[in-house]
Amino acid sequence: MSIPTPSTPPRPQRAVEFTEVCRTFGPVKALQRATWGAATGEVTCVLGPNGAGKSTSMEIAVGLQRPDSGAVRVLGADPWRSSAEHRSRVAMMLQDGGLPQSAKPVALIRHLSRFYAHPWPVEDLCSLLGIDGFASTAVRRLSGGQRKRLALAAALVGIPDVVFLDEPTAGLDPQAARVTHEIVRGVAARGTAVVLSTHTFSEAERLADHVVIVARGQVVAQGTVEDVCSGGSLEDRYFALTDGDAHA
């Protein structure tokens, strides 16, 4: 599998930094002094129960939300105040939504590619993800798995320096999930910082250079899989740390 390598400005080794970040929604404390980071050229897997703060963190990191306190830096900049040039280097794949329902998949990716100076060749990307197999089907008629593949292509077409993937393999069949894993590892290998949320322990064990476990808006563990597991399994460690979470 060939992953394009763009010409971009030098990137800091620490691509994503959360420092004591808090975010509340009325009585709900979505994030409580969350501190974690992600490095260039690595896959960082974020695990946690539903409502633990994973999606909120990603939305803050791409400038869709503003933290109440604490500091967030992505490629050295505050994402809330970042420039258009900075935003072109950061991408996010949402769990669902964000795709125009009447658009045709390949035409949509081709349209998005025009916003970038050095995009991933559209035909190559669509072939890699199998999107050419449903190129003439409107987005509203796509299956859940097809929508996932299209959303991933939309996130990667600009060959970002940082990409946030919110449960990218949820609902995919095993073959499509394996292709997604290969792409994620390939994108990281060319220098991109990949931050991926997942509920699948085997996926985290297969992909992660760095693991972050969140519960009740707090970071309860982080490090390599080996460091976090302390000789046990990731699944056992996860449940020991998140047991009793009201959102599990």
N, C-alpha and C positions, 0 to 999 in steps of 0.2 A: 504494500500500500504506500503510495507516494503522498506525502503531506507537503504542500508548498511552504517555502520559507521566505517571508517578506523582508524587505529592507526597512527597518524601523529605528527610531532613536534608541539610545542605550536605555535599558530597563533596570530598575533597582532589583537587587536579589530578593528582597522582601516585597512582593507585589501587592499584598493585601494585609492591612494591619487594623485590627479593632482593639481599642484600648479603653477599658472601663465604660463600655457603651451601654446606655440605658434608653429604653423606649417603652412608653406606656400608652394604652388606649383606654381612657377612663380608668376603671378599677383594675384592668388587666395589665400586668407587668410582662410585656412581651420579651424584653431583654433587661437583665439585671447585671450591670457591671461586667459585660461580656468582653473578654480579652482573648484574642486568638489571631492567627495569621496564616498566610499561604505564600509559598515561594514560587518564583519563576521555574518553569521546567518540571513542576511537580503536580501530582493529583492530590488534592486535599478533599477527603470525604467527610461530610458533616452528617452525623446521625443524631436522631432524637425523635421522641414521640410527636404526633400531630399537635400543633400548638406550642411547641417548645421554643420557637423563635427562629427556625431555619429560614423560612421564606422572608420573614421580616429582615433578617440580616442581609440576605441577598438583595432585597429591594433597597436597603440603605446603601449597600456597596455600589449600586449602579445609579444612585441619585434619585430614585423614585420616592424615597422617604428620607426624612431628616431625623437624626437621633436627638433625644431630649438632652442628653449630656454625653460626655466622653468624646473620643476622637476616632475618626475613620480615615484611613489613607489608602488609596488605590493607585498604584503607579506613582506614589509620592504626592498625590493631589487629593483634596477634599472632594468627593464625588458630588456633593450637593452644589458646589460652586465651580465645578470643572468646566473647561472650555470644550468647544465642539471637537477640537483635535483630540483631546483626551477621551471624550466619549466614543470617538470612532475606534479607539483601541480597546474598548471594553464591551463585552456582549453578555446577554443573558437569555437563557431558554426558560420560559415559564412552564409550569406544569400543564397549563391549558389556556386557551384563549390567545388573543393577540394576533391572530391570522385573519385576513379579510376573507369572508365566507364565500364570496363569488369568484375569487381569483383561482387561476389554474396554477398548480405547483411550480412547474419549471419556469413559467412566465414570472411568477412572483419572485423566485430566487434570482432570475436574471435582472429584474427591476431593482432588487435590493443590492445586487452587486455593483450597480452604477453609482452607488453612494461612496464607494471605496476606491482609492488610487490603485491598489494592488490586490484585487479580490481573488479568491479561489476560483479557478476556471469552472464555470457553471456546469458544463457538461460532465466534467470529471466528478464534481461533488454530487450531482444528481445521480450519476451512475453508481458511485460508491455506496450511496444510501438507498439505492433502488427506487428513487423517486421517478426516474424515467418510465417505470412500469405503470404509473398512474398519472402521467403528465397531463392528460386531457380531462381529468376528473376535478370538478370544483371542490374547493376546500370543505364546503359544508357536507359533501357526500363521502368524504374520506373516513376510513375506519380510525379508531383510536390510535392504533399502531402507526398508521400512515401519517396521521397528524403529528405524532411524536418525531418521526423521521424528518418531516418537513420543518418542524420547529427547530430541530437540531441543525439542519442545513441553513436556516435563516440566521442562527446564532453564529455559525462558523464561516459563512461566506466571506466576511470581511477579514478573515484570518486574524482574530483579535489577540492582543497580548495577554488579556485576562478574560476568561469566560466562566460564567456562573450557570450551572446546569441544575435545574430543580427537578429531581427525580426523572432523569432522561430515559430510563429503561422501563418505567412503570407501564404495564400493559403490553409490552413487546413480547413477541414469541422468542424462544431461546436463540434462534439463528440471528434475528435482528438485534437482540441484546448483545450477542457476541461481536457482531460487526460494530456496534456502538462502542463497546469496550476497546476494540482495536483502534478505532478512530480517536477515542479519548487518550489512549496511551501514545498514539502517534503525534497528536497535537501537543501534548505535554513534552514529548521528546524534542520537538523543534523549538521549545523555549516558552511556550504559553503556560501561564498559571491557570490550572483548571480547578475550580471549586465545585464540587458535586454533592448534592444532597441525596440520600438514599435511605430506604428502610431495609435493604437487603445486605445481610452480613457477608455473604459470599462475594458480593460485588465489591464491598469495601475492602475485604481481604485480598481480592484479586487486583484491585486498581490502586489502592491508596499508598502514597508515600507518607502521608500525614493524615491522622484521624482526629476529628473534633467531635466530642459527644456533648450534646446540650440537653438540659432538662429544666423545665420551669423557667426558661429564659436565661439560665446560667450555664457556663461552660464547666462541666463536671470532670472532664478528662480530655487530654490532647497529647499527641506525640505519634510515634510510629505505631503500627499495629502491635508490634512486639512489646513496646513500652506500655501501651494502654492495657494490653491483655495480662501482663505480668505472669506469663506462663500458662494462662488458661485460654479459653476461647473468647473471641470477640462477642459472641452472643451472650455468654454467661456474664461477662464484664458489663455489657450494656444493660442487662436487666438488673444487675446488682446496683448500678448507678442510677437507673431511672425508675426503679420499683416504687410504686405509690404515686407516680405523676398523675395528676388528675386528668391529663389530656391523653394518656396512653390508650 
